[in-house]
Amino acid sequence: MLLPIEIDIYRYGSQHLQDHGWGCVYRSLQNLTAMRKLPVPTISQMQQDIGIDPSGTGRHLWIEPIDVRRYLPENAALVLFSNVDNPDDYMLRTRASDVDRIVTTKQDADDFLRACLAKQQPVLLDDSVYSYLLIGLLDDDYIYIDPHCSDNNVRCLSRSEFYNRNLWMMLS
């Protein structure tokens, strides 16, 4: 599958940094800024800007879309899709009160994602464990860049798989 534009894909282990298990939001942001032709921050730059101690391990190094919003234009929207009673229980650094909008139906989430993609705005997705960059639609599948893979990073996720998750933080 071809990307809509040519970019270097940032993935675990890029830039000679072992970020397996904690770096997917950082890598998704790098892919997003590269696609938008914005300056691509390094992970160490992001950690410094956000206040993450790089000597930590695992979840202590994780960030969420709320943390990376500062690297996007001011009109970037943070939307939460949730089908659980208390989404705060599923998020590490983000609270439901931090988001611009909470959607609880598949249709509302689909409308947001389709509107972003129609404007050629990729969407940084985070399900509270994994992060991806949504870049397109193909039939009933979402096309995304997966930073967890060393190759074949452009993948498809069916809508049913997408909505099988408890929540998605969506930043575009």
Secondary structure by P-SEA (a helix, b strand, c coil): cccccccccccccccccccccccaaaaaaaaaaaaaccccccaaaaaaaacccccccccccccccccccccccccbbbbbbccccccccccccccccccccccccaaaaaaaaaaaaaaccccccccccbbbbbccccccbbbbbbcccccccccccccccccccccccccc
